[in-house]
Amino acid sequence: MTGRSPPDTRAAYRRFVPILTRWGDNDVYGHVNNVVYYAFFDTAVNQVLIEEGALDIARSPVIGLVVETGCRYFRSIAFPERVTAGIRVAHRGRSSVRYEVGLFREDDDTAAAQGHFVHVYVDRATQRPAPLPDVLRAVLEPLLV
């Protein structure tokens, strides 16, 4: 049986988004609760998509729905530490994208946690799978690994 693979370094990611931890992110054990990491992933990816014009949360006719997610934890994060989310795209299909995110504490080069989620893009009105819009494909291109 082999041990689990070590955490990624910043060099494994293509884009970086700063995230501020909040007092309420800490749980009774004094560190950011595990469910908050998933919010960090979602925040970082959607921030990039919004900044790049690939997502208008109120009006985009095609939206991404999360169908799979996972996270591996290596070191605790706690308020008031600064966090940087590294983002990459591991797979881009016709109507789906696998985003991978590493969370880095302060100036650490090694991820404190890393995870993924898969978006299936659907027509907002019908909720049926839809091809990735051209603008989204263009935003994802430099994030592909």
Summary of the structure (lengths in Angstrom):
residues: 145
radius of gyration: 15.7
end to end distance: 28.1
largest distance: 49.4
contacts: 426
relative contact order: 0.26
helix: 23%
strand: 39%
